[in-house]
Amino acid sequence: MTPKKPNILLIMADQMTPFMLEACGGIGAKTENMTKLAARSANFTNAYTPSPICVPARSCLMTGLYTSTTGCYDNGDPYHSFIPTFAHYLTNAGYHTVLSGKMHFVGADQLHGFERRLNTDVYPSGFIWSYPLPPEDDPTFKAFDFAPQYMAENIGPGWSKELQYDEETHFKSLEYLRHAPDKPWMLTVSYTNPHPPYKVPKKYWEMYKDADIPLPDYPDDMDEKYSDYDHAIRRWHGLHSKGDEIRKPENQIAMRRGFAALAHYVDDKIGELLDTIEESGLRDETIVIVTSDHGEMLGEKGMIQKRSLYEWSSRIPLFIDIPDVAPVRIDTPVSLLDVPATLLDIAGQAPIRQMEGRSLLAAVHGAEPELVPVISEYHGEGIMRPSFIVRLGDWKYHYCHGSEPRLFNLAIDPDEWHDRVGEPELAEIELELNKIITGGYFDLEKIAQDVWERLPMKQVVNDAMKTNNTHWDYQVDQKASTQYIRS
């Protein structure tokens, strides 16, 4: 008899930087459940997002392909429905594939291979979150103003639609686990917290309202160290006018307390999922993966939100727990892009097209992963041109099309303050990392053209859908005749 394939529970939180999680060695959020999970898992301590923004990062997670391959560049971009996702492959391998919570699919395909969704998405499915960045001399331009979400007066106890959404996501996930099918299943549970707004259930705010959390350290010449990329993203986030407000200690401590409280809230949800697996007798046959789509700057370098290619924005937690496999700590840099290849490896499936990530299954079983370049890219709203980082060993290279590159050694400069570009003794490593981006694998001119050309086309579609009041949002099929007691 062929042994049953293992069940898979993939848990994702949104915008959850590992630098604030006790489970990842950070200081801020108490994460009892993730800490226990990390202790029995393969703990990837240098995991990166393939793109530091929600929709592109999640497209990479689903497909195993770079955003520059799929053309999913920002939060208003779809990717083709004919690109197989891990959900398609696992479905074909005999899994019941189910999504509960946020996956931020844009476009008419709101399943991308999942057989079933337990709820709709928290964010809109249309192209409405695609915006160009006009020239610097346009006095009428107003980018997103995210700064108010990070001010102390807007942080604290309260309720939000995001919390309401996570409560529904969690309830329906527990319901599914308590009545899981006999066939192998793959359940993705995706919370939108600890993404702001930092409105926190009172229970959790009380835990953190006086918490002593370290604040970022700013050098005197910080403003002189901003790159062209940094200036563009800070402007997009509303920091050209409110940057001084963000740097005030009262706002810094409030945003970090709010984040920590919501991360603790998510950790408790994760604990309940793991307890339910245990109570349902599924622990020994279920693989658990916990991760995030990207990080959050939380005031580091005077910046907020994501889109940045610095560590607080681009690093993520990643734990993979396979029953009866010894725990291991893996410091070799890896990517969220590696997770779908790992899922296919677990399910015994080969991709029809080679994925751009690699399976981490051998690493989970104790083999040292090969040292390969880990790439994260962002080309969309705010910057609107090809932008990448490459992490190789201790080195991290920042590339922004048309601007000077930067080079950092994270072993001695983990906060990325000391740019090493141009140092003669580093010419070889600088050239090697530059060629990874400019050597032909990535079509930089096509990316630069695409990010602008598609905007007016999407605007036509947006206008028409607004006029005729049509939407692609997923409608949950709920049949009262099959719920609860009916016979």
ChimeraX attribute file (.defattr): number of C-alpha atoms within 10 A of each C-alpha:
attribute: neighborCount
match mode: 1-to-1
recipient: residues
	/A:1	3
	/A:2	4
	/A:3	5
	/A:4	10
	/A:5	17
	/A:6	20
	/A:7	23
	/A:8	23
	/A:9	22
	/A:10	19
	/A:11	20
	/A:12	25
	/A:13	27
	/A:14	25
	/A:15	30
	/A:16	30
	/A:17	29
	/A:18	30
	/A:19	22
	/A:20	25
	/A:21	23
	/A:22	16
	/A:23	23
	/A:24	22
	/A:25	12
	/A:26	13
	/A:27	16
	/A:28	24
	/A:29	26
	/A:30	22
	/A:31	23
	/A:32	17
	/A:33	20
	/A:34	22
	/A:35	18
	/A:36	12
	/A:37	23
	/A:38	23
	/A:39	17
	/A:40	19
	/A:41	24
	/A:42	26
	/A:43	24
	/A:44	25
	/A:45	20
	/A:46	19
	/A:47	27
	/A:48	29
	/A:49	32
	/A:50	33
	/A:51	35
	/A:52	29
	/A:53	27
	/A:54	23
	/A:55	24
	/A:56	33
	/A:57	30
	/A:58	25
	/A:59	30
	/A:60	30
	/A:61	25
	/A:62	23
	/A:63	26
	/A:64	29
	/A:65	25
	/A:66	25
	/A:67	24
	/A:68	20
	/A:69	16
	/A:70	18
	/A:71	20
	/A:72	25
	/A:73	30
	/A:74	27
	/A:75	24
	/A:76	24
	/A:77	26
	/A:78	23
	/A:79	21
	/A:80	12
	/A:81	14
	/A:82	8
	/A:83	15
	/A:84	17
	/A:85	23
	/A:86	25
	/A:87	27
	/A:88	19
	/A:89	23
	/A:90	23
	/A:91	20
	/A:92	14
	/A:93	15
	/A:94	13
	/A:95	24
	/A:96	21
	/A:97	23
	/A:98	22
	/A:99	24
	/A:100	25
	/A:101	27
	/A:102	24
	/A:103	28
	/A:104	24
	/A:105	28
	/A:106	24
	/A:107	19
	/A:108	15
	/A:109	16
	/A:110	21
	/A:111	17
	/A:112	21
	/A:113	23
	/A:114	22
	/A:115	14
	/A:116	16
	/A:117	21
	/A:118	22
	/A:119	20
	/A:120	21
	/A:121	22
	/A:122	19
	/A:123	15
	/A:124	19
	/A:125	24
	/A:126	23
	/A:127	20
	/A:128	17
	/A:129	15
	/A:130	18
	/A:131	21
	/A:132	16
	/A:133	18
	/A:134	14
	/A:135	8
	/A:136	9
	/A:137	7
	/A:138	9
	/A:139	8
	/A:140	7
	/A:141	11
	/A:142	13
	/A:143	19
	/A:144	12
	/A:145	14
	/A:146	17
	/A:147	18
	/A:148	16
	/A:149	18
	/A:150	25
	/A:151	19
	/A:152	20
	/A:153	11
	/A:154	16
	/A:155	23
	/A:156	23
	/A:157	17
	/A:158	13
	/A:159	14
	/A:160	14
	/A:161	11
	/A:162	20
	/A:163	21
	/A:164	11
	/A:165	19
	/A:166	23
	/A:167	15
	/A:168	16
	/A:169	24
	/A:170	21
	/A:171	14
	/A:172	18
	/A:173	23
	/A:174	19
	/A:175	12
	/A:176	15
	/A:177	19
	/A:178	15
	/A:179	9
	/A:180	17
	/A:181	11
	/A:182	8
	/A:183	13
	/A:184	21
	/A:185	22
	/A:186	23
	/A:187	25
	/A:188	23
	/A:189	26
	/A:190	26
	/A:191	29
	/A:192	25
	/A:193	23
	/A:194	26
	/A:195	19
	/A:196	22
	/A:197	23
	/A:198	30
	/A:199	23
	/A:200	25
	/A:201	17
	/A:202	14
	/A:203	11
	/A:204	19
	/A:205	24
	/A:206	14
	/A:207	14
	/A:208	23
	/A:209	17
	/A:210	11
	/A:211	17
	/A:212	12
	/A:213	17
	/A:214	12
	/A:215	14
	/A:216	17
	/A:217	12
	/A:218	14
	/A:219	11
	/A:220	7
	/A:221	9
	/A:222	12
	/A:223	13
	/A:224	8
	/A:225	14
	/A:226	14
	/A:227	16
	/A:228	15
	/A:229	23
	/A:230	20
	/A:231	16
	/A:232	19
	/A:233	23
	/A:234	24
	/A:235	22
	/A:236	21
	/A:237	24
	/A:238	18
	/A:239	23
	/A:240	13
	/A:241	12
	/A:242	16
	/A:243	18
	/A:244	10
	/A:245	17
	/A:246	22
	/A:247	18
	/A:248	14
	/A:249	14
	/A:250	13
	/A:251	22
	/A:252	23
	/A:253	24
	/A:254	24
	/A:255	26
	/A:256	25
	/A:257	28
	/A:258	29
	/A:259	30
	/A:260	30
	/A:261	31
	/A:262	27
	/A:263	27
	/A:264	26
	/A:265	22
	/A:266	25
	/A:267	21
	/A:268	17
	/A:269	19
	/A:270	24
	/A:271	17
	/A:272	15
	/A:273	20
	/A:274	21
	/A:275	15
	/A:276	18
	/A:277	20
	/A:278	13
	/A:279	12
	/A:280	13
	/A:281	12
	/A:282	17
	/A:283	17
	/A:284	13
	/A:285	17
	/A:286	22
	/A:287	19
	/A:288	20
	/A:289	21
	/A:290	21
	/A:291	23
	/A:292	27
	/A:293	31
	/A:294	30
	/A:295	33
	/A:296	32
	/A:297	24
	/A:298	25
	/A:299	25
	/A:300	19
	/A:301	22
	/A:302	21
	/A:303	21
	/A:304	26
	/A:305	24
	/A:306	23
	/A:307	30
	/A:308	23
	/A:309	26
	/A:310	22
	/A:311	22
	/A:312	27
	/A:313	29
	/A:314	28
	/A:315	31
	/A:316	30
	/A:317	29
	/A:318	25
	/A:319	26
	/A:320	25
	/A:321	24
	/A:322	23
	/A:323	16
	/A:324	10
	/A:325	13
	/A:326	14
	/A:327	20
	/A:328	20
	/A:329	17
	/A:330	19
	/A:331	14
	/A:332	19
	/A:333	22
	/A:334	30
	/A:335	25
	/A:336	30
	/A:337	31
	/A:338	24
	/A:339	27
	/A:340	27
	/A:341	28
	/A:342	22
	/A:343	23
	/A:344	20
	/A:345	17
	/A:346	18
	/A:347	22
	/A:348	12
	/A:349	16
	/A:350	12
	/A:351	16
	/A:352	9
	/A:353	10
	/A:354	11
	/A:355	18
	/A:356	15
	/A:357	23
	/A:358	21
	/A:359	19
	/A:360	24
	/A:361	21
	/A:362	12
	/A:363	17
	/A:364	25
	/A:365	14
	/A:366	15
	/A:367	12
	/A:368	13
	/A:369	18
	/A:370	11
	/A:371	12
	/A:372	14
	/A:373	18
	/A:374	22
	/A:375	23
	/A:376	25
	/A:377	28
	/A:378	28
	/A:379	26
	/A:380	28
	/A:381	22
	/A:382	24
	/A:383	23
	/A:384	24
	/A:385	23
	/A:386	25
	/A:387	24
	/A:388	20
	/A:389	27
	/A:390	22
	/A:391	23
	/A:392	20
	/A:393	16
	/A:394	14
	/A:395	17
	/A:396	24
	/A:397	24
	/A:398	25
	/A:399	23
	/A:400	20
	/A:401	18
	/A:402	10
	/A:403	11
	/A:404	12
	/A:405	21
	/A:406	19
	/A:407	24
	/A:408	21
	/A:409	20
	/A:410	17
	/A:411	10
	/A:412	10
	/A:413	13
	/A:414	14
	/A:415	17
	/A:416	18
	/A:417	18
	/A:418	15
	/A:419	16
	/A:420	18
	/A:421	17
	/A:422	12
	/A:423	10
	/A:424	9
	/A:425	9
	/A:426	12
	/A:427	12
	/A:428	10
	/A:429	15
	/A:430	21
	/A:431	11
	/A:432	12
	/A:433	22
	/A:434	17
	/A:435	12
	/A:436	14
	/A:437	21
	/A:438	14
	/A:439	12
	/A:440	9
	/A:441	10
	/A:442	15
	/A:443	14
	/A:444	18
	/A:445	11
	/A:446	13
	/A:447	21
	/A:448	17
	/A:449	13
	/A:450	17
	/A:451	24
	/A:452	16
	/A:453	11
	/A:454	12
	/A:455	16
	/A:456	12
	/A:457	10
	/A:458	17
	/A:459	15
	/A:460	11
	/A:461	14
	/A:462	15
	/A:463	12
	/A:464	12
	/A:465	15
	/A:466	12
	/A:467	9
	/A:468	8
	/A:469	8
	/A:470	11
	/A:471	13
	/A:472	15
	/A:473	19
	/A:474	18
	/A:475	12
	/A:476	11
	/A:477	10
	/A:478	10
	/A:479	7
	/A:480	8
	/A:481	9
	/A:482	9
	/A:483	8
	/A:484	7
	/A:485	6
	/A:486	7
	/A:487	5
